[in-house]
Amino acid sequence: MPSLKEIKGRIGSVRSTLKITSAMKLVASAKLRKAQSAIENLLPYEQGLRSILAGVGGLPAAASRASGGKTVLVAFASNSSLCGGFNANVIREARARVRELAAQGRQVVVISVGRRMADAMAKAGYPSPQDLTRLSGKPEYDGAKALAESLRAGFERGEYESVELIWNHFVSSASQKVTREPYLPMALGVQAQEAEAADAPIVEPAREEVLAALVPKVLNLKIYAVLLDSAAAEHAARTVAMQTATDNGDKVLQELTLEYNKGRQQKITSEILDLVGGQQES
């Protein structure tokens, strides 16, 4: 049985840990609210542009063709841990997809966004050709645009046959869903054909000019939206993880306090008995 001094030391250690987990929960909650607001403000605009693009009546050849080349997976995770299964789940999905593509005899390139993903995929033999850890820590439109432009350029040159995105989608404060979606070629052909068959709109200036302006914006915004979505999911996962850690810490603290109080009572009782026994002997 541990001594009272050891139990008291453990109580102090648990209290210090609780201060850290509580503070991290508050920070994660604040970041979550900010990330939620950002993604909620962006999504209607991004979805609206996609709807306009589909309504114009198709995609330019450079954005809709599939050319021979490598399959690119852009996989998003966080730079740090202490967020439950957030990283493990998305890393597992990325590894599974890599194995699936490799089994099909396809060349695969993994562009990792986030240190945890970069480390995991490097160990699996797929080091990221770009260091994008900063985008995971601080999502920004300029960085998203640069990544989108490099992916589009590789696709148009024929280096990439297709590009897919893998990330944790923010469902709610208590739920994140690993999601995989095609990025290039863009999946708007069916919508465009339906719009064209129904009632093709009159486009000014020329349709090709409108598409040339819209397609890059839609692709840029998709990367930025995924960055914000992944960030919101990360902060939600960390909030839940820190709340769980705090709850567990409170439970341990209660058990240790009870054990300490029992030990003190036993010690006092023992001292009283020794004192009474000594008086009786005298």
N, C-alpha and C positions, 0 to 999 in steps of 0.2 A: 504493500500500500504506500503511495507517495506521501511524503511529509507535507505538513501544512505550508511550509516555505515553498515547496515545489508547486503545490496547488495554487498558491497565491501568485507565483510567477507565471503560471499558465493563464490565470485569470487576467493578469496585466497584458499578456501577449494577445489574448483573444480580443480584449477591449481595443488595443491598438489596431488590430486587423479590422475590427468593425468600423473604426473611424475611417480607414482607407476605403473599404467597400462602400460605405455610405456616401462618402465624397465622390467616388467614381460613379455611383448610381446617379447622383445629382447632375454631374457633368454630362453623362451619357443622355440623361433625360432632356437636358437643355439642348444638346446637339441634335437629338432626335426631333424635337419640335421645330428646330431651324431647318433640318433636312426635309421633314414632311412638308413644311410650307414651300420650300423651293421646288420640290417635285410636283406638288399640287398646282403650283402656278405655271409650271412648264408643260405638263402633260396636255392640257387642252390646246395649247399652241402647236405642239408637235403633232398631235392627232389631227388638228385642223389642216395643217400643211399636207399631211399624208392624204387626207380626204380630197383636197384640191388637186393634188398630183394625180390621184386615181381618176378624178372627174375630168381632167384635161384629155384623157384618152390614151394612156399608154406611157411607156418609158422610152427614152432614147436608146439606140442600139448599144452604146457603150456601157449603159447601166443595166441592161437586161440580158446581155449575152453571157454564156458560161464558156470560159476558155480553159484550155488545158493548163494545168499547173498544180500548185500545192493547195491543200486545204488549211486555212488559218483558223485557229481557235483563239478568240480574245476572251480570256478568263479573268474574272474580277474577284478579289478577296481583300482582306484588310492588311494593314502594316503591322498590327499588334494582335495579341491574343486576349484572353479574359473576356471572351464573348460567346461562351457556350460552344455549340456545334457549328457556328456560322462558317468558319473556315474549313473545317473537316468535311462538311457536307458538299460544299461547292468544289473542293479539291477532289473529292471522290468522284463527282460527276465529270470533271474535266479528265481525270485519268481513265475513266470508263469510256469516254468518247474517243480519246486518243487510241486506246486498245481496239475499239471498234473500227476506226478508220484504218489503223495499221493492218488489221486482219483483212481488210479489203484491198490491201496493197497500195494504199494512197499515201503520198508524202504529207506529213503534218508539220506545221509550224505553230507553236503556242506563244502568243503574246500575253504575258502576265501583267496584270494591273494589280499591284499590291505585293508587299514583301513576302507574305505567307504563301501566296500562290507561286511567286517566282522561285522561292526556295524549294517548294515541293516539286515543281515541274522540272527544275534543274536536276534534282536528285533522280527523277524519272528519265532523264536523258533528253529533256526538251528545254534548254535554257532560252530565256526570252531574248529576242534580238534588240529589244528596247528596254531601258530602265524607266518604268512608269510608276514607281512607288509614290511619287509626289501626288499623282492624280487620285490615288486611293485615300491619302491623308487629307487632301484638300481638293475636291472636285472643282474644276474650272472649265469654262467654255473654251478658252483658247487652247488648252491642252487637249480637250476632246476634239476640237476642230483639227488640230495637227494630226492626231491619231487617225481620224476619219479620212483626212486627205491622203495620208500615206497608204491606207488600206485601199482607197478608191484608185489611187495611182497604180498600185501593184496589180489590182484586178484588171484595169484597163490595158496594162502592158502585157497581160497574159501570164504573169508570174503566179497569180492566185486563181484557182478554179472557183473557189467559194470561200466565204468568210462566215463564221458562226460566233455568236456571243453567248457566254455562260456566266450567270451571276445569280445572286440571291435577290429575289424579288420581295419587296416589302408588302406584306399582306395586311398585317396589323401589328400592334405593339407586342403581341405575344406570338406572332407567326411570321416566318419567312420561308419562301418557297424557291428552291433551286430551279432556275429556268434556263432553257437553251432555245435560241431563236436564230434563224438564218438572217444574215445581214446583207451579204452580197452573193448572188444577184438578188435584187429587191423583189419581194413577192407582192407585186401590185398588178401583174398582167391580167388576171381574171377580172378584177374590179374594173380595170381600164377597158377591157373588151366589152363588159356589160354596159358601161357608161357610153361607149362608142355606139353599141348596137341600139341603145335606148334613144338617145338624143344627143348627138355630138355637139358640144358647145362651140360657140364661135370664140376663138382665142386671138387676142391682140396683145402684143405683137405676134409674130409667128409662133406656132405651137412648139417648134424645136427650141426657140429662144426661151420660152417660158419654162420648158422642161429643164433646159440647161441651167437655169437659175434656181429652180425649185429642188432638183435632185440633190445637189451638194448640201443645201440647207437641211433637207430632211435627214440625210445621212449624218451630218454633223450633230443635229439635235438628238438623234437616236443614241449616239455614243454618250452625249452629255446626260440624257435622261437615264441611261443605265448607270452611269457614275453616281448620280444623285439617288437613284433607287437602291443601289447597293450600299451607299453610305447610310441611308435611312434604315435599311435592314440591319446593318452592323450596329448602329447605335441602339436599335430596339433590342437586338440580341444581347448586347452588353448590359443594357438596363435590367433585363430579366435575369441575366447571370449574376449581376451584383446584388439584386434583390434576393435571389436564392441564397447567395453566399452570406448575406446579412442575416437572413432568417435562420440559416444553419448555425451561424456564429452566435446568435441570440440563444438558441437552444443549448449549445455547448456551454455558453456562459452561465445559464441557469443551472445546468447540471454540475458545473464546477463550483458554483457558489453554494449549492446545496451540499456538495461533498465537503467543502471547506467548513461550512457551519457545523456539519455533523462531527467533523474532526475536532473542531474547537470545543464542542460540547463534551465529546469523549475525553478530551484532554483536561477540561475543567473538572469533570466528574472524577477522573482518575486522581487529580491533585487533591480534591476534597476528601476522597477515600483515604489517600495516603496521610493526609493531615489528621483525619479522625482516628485512623489506626495508630498513628504516633501518639496522639493524646491518650488513647486507651492503654497503650503499653506503659506510658509514664505514670 
